[in-house]
Structures are given as C-alpha cells and as structure tokens.
Amino acid sequence: MSWRDDNIVTLVPKFKIHEGKREEYSKVLPKFLEKVKANEQDTCIFYGFVGPTEDDHVICREGYVSAEGLLAHLANVDAELNEALENADIVELSVQGPAAELEKLKEPLAAFNPTYYPLVEGSFRSTKN
C-alpha cells in the first residue's frame, strides 16, 4: 500500500435535535448533501451524516482540501445550516487538520467556539482515496 501526508481539514459538528423536531430536522439533510455534491467537487474530500442516535444526536463527517475549502463550504450551505438550526443546536464542534490550516480558521470560526485538534507530524493516509 502507498501512503501520503495527511493534510485533510476535518470539521465535525455534533447536533442535538430539539424535542419533537426529528422529522423537520431530517428533511434538511438531503439539501446539504445535494448542495455539497453540486458545488464542492474541487474542495470536499468526503461529506455525510451519521445518526440520529436514540437520544437525537447527529454528526456530520466532512473533510476538505484546505481551510479555504472549509470556509467555502460554510458559505455554500449557509441557508441549509440556518434551516437546520431552527430544529437543532450544535452542541460540540471539532476541527482537525494541519496546525497551519487550523490557524486560518480560528478567527472565522470563533463564534462557534470549536475545539481544535492539530494533526501530529508524520500523520498519513492511503493514496487509494
């Protein structure tokens, strides 16, 4: 197997759906997926949702080629995010990636109060995907 440096910038928001709002919240998820697929071919590496859990949590798994790609994504899905936040709250947000990329995100993401996880030097990923 072949390896390369891992330089993916990952955003992991955890949503808590408001009581009784699972159906309304779930209706916006396909809108996110369609918008990302249509507009982020050059910047998004992976994107998808997991959940909801029994206690109504949903996590979005998303990876980008750079901090700029992540910021472009947030601009792209602004309307969908606002719609989702009518029926859920972001209860946890982590951002993972190369330290230099995370620095570029600290000011633009400050309002979300994320936890930043810099990649350990020498981290790698497969060249197969």
C-alpha positions as CSV (number, residue, x, y, z in Angstrom):
1,M,0.0,0.0,0.0
2,S,1.1,3.5,-0.8
3,W,0.9,6.4,1.7
4,R,1.0,10.2,1.6
5,D,0.9,13.0,4.1
6,D,-2.5,13.6,5.7
7,N,-3.4,17.2,5.1
8,I,-7.2,16.9,5.3
9,V,-9.0,19.6,7.2
10,T,-11.9,17.9,9.0
11,L,-15.0,19.6,10.5
12,V,-17.2,17.5,12.9
13,P,-20.3,19.3,14.2
14,K,-22.5,17.4,16.6
15,F,-26.1,18.4,16.5
16,K,-28.8,17.8,19.2
17,I,-32.2,17.8,17.6
18,H,-34.9,19.7,19.5
19,E,-37.5,17.6,21.2
20,G,-40.2,16.6,18.7
21,K,-38.3,18.0,15.7
22,R,-36.6,14.9,14.3
23,E,-38.7,14.8,11.2
24,E,-38.3,18.5,10.4
25,Y,-34.5,18.4,11.0
26,S,-34.1,15.2,8.9
27,K,-35.7,17.0,5.9
28,V,-32.8,19.4,5.6
29,L,-30.1,16.7,5.5
30,P,-30.6,15.8,1.8
31,K,-30.5,19.5,0.9
32,F,-27.0,19.7,2.5
33,L,-25.9,16.6,0.5
34,E,-27.2,17.9,-2.8
35,K,-25.7,21.4,-2.4
36,V,-22.2,20.0,-1.4
37,K,-22.3,17.5,-4.3
38,A,-23.2,20.1,-6.8
39,N,-20.8,22.9,-5.7
40,E,-17.8,21.5,-3.9
41,Q,-16.2,18.9,-6.2
42,D,-12.8,20.6,-6.0
43,T,-12.6,21.2,-2.3
44,C,-14.6,18.5,-0.5
45,I,-13.0,15.1,0.1
46,F,-15.9,13.5,2.0
47,Y,-19.2,14.5,3.4
48,G,-22.0,12.8,5.2
49,F,-24.2,12.5,8.2
50,V,-24.5,9.8,10.9
51,G,-27.5,9.4,13.1
52,P,-29.8,10.3,14.6
53,T,-29.0,8.3,17.7
54,E,-31.6,7.2,20.2
55,D,-31.1,10.5,22.1
56,D,-31.4,12.6,18.9
57,H,-27.8,13.4,18.1
58,V,-26.5,13.7,14.6
59,I,-22.9,14.1,13.5
60,C,-21.7,15.5,10.2
61,R,-18.4,14.0,8.9
62,E,-16.7,16.3,6.5
63,G,-13.3,16.7,5.1
64,Y,-11.7,19.4,2.9
65,V,-8.5,20.0,1.0
66,S,-7.8,23.2,3.0
67,A,-9.0,25.8,5.4
68,E,-10.2,27.8,2.5
69,G,-12.2,24.8,1.2
70,L,-13.9,24.5,4.6
71,L,-14.8,28.2,4.7
72,A,-16.2,28.0,1.1
73,H,-18.3,25.1,2.3
74,L,-19.8,27.1,5.1
75,A,-20.7,29.9,2.7
76,N,-22.2,27.3,0.3
77,V,-24.5,25.7,2.9
78,D,-25.4,28.9,4.9
79,A,-29.1,28.7,4.2
80,E,-29.3,24.9,4.9
81,L,-27.3,25.4,8.2
82,N,-29.7,28.1,9.3
83,E,-32.7,25.9,8.5
84,A,-31.1,23.0,10.4
85,L,-30.5,25.3,13.4
86,E,-34.2,26.0,13.6
87,N,-34.7,22.4,14.8
88,A,-31.3,21.5,16.4
89,D,-28.3,23.0,18.2
90,I,-24.7,22.5,17.6
91,V,-23.6,21.0,21.0
92,E,-20.0,20.2,20.0
93,L,-17.7,21.2,17.2
94,S,-14.2,19.9,16.5
95,V,-11.8,21.0,13.7
96,Q,-8.9,18.7,12.9
97,G,-6.0,19.1,10.5
98,P,-2.5,20.6,10.0
99,A,-1.8,23.3,12.5
100,A,-1.1,25.9,9.9
101,E,-4.6,25.3,8.4
102,L,-6.3,25.4,11.8
103,E,-4.7,28.8,12.4
104,K,-6.5,30.2,9.3
105,L,-9.9,29.1,10.8
106,K,-9.6,30.4,14.4
107,E,-10.9,33.9,13.6
108,P,-13.7,32.9,11.1
109,L,-15.0,30.1,13.4
110,A,-14.6,31.9,16.7
111,A,-18.4,32.3,17.2
112,F,-18.8,28.5,17.1
113,N,-16.2,28.0,19.9
114,P,-14.8,24.8,18.3
115,T,-12.1,22.6,19.8
116,Y,-9.0,22.4,17.5
117,Y,-7.0,19.2,17.1
118,P,-3.8,19.7,15.2
119,L,-2.5,16.7,13.3
120,V,0.6,15.0,14.7
121,E,3.6,15.5,12.4
122,G,4.1,12.4,10.3
123,S,0.3,11.6,10.1
124,F,-0.5,9.9,6.8
125,R,-3.3,8.5,4.7
126,S,-3.7,6.0,1.9
127,T,-3.2,7.1,-1.7
128,K,-6.1,4.9,-2.7
129,N,-8.6,7.5,-1.8
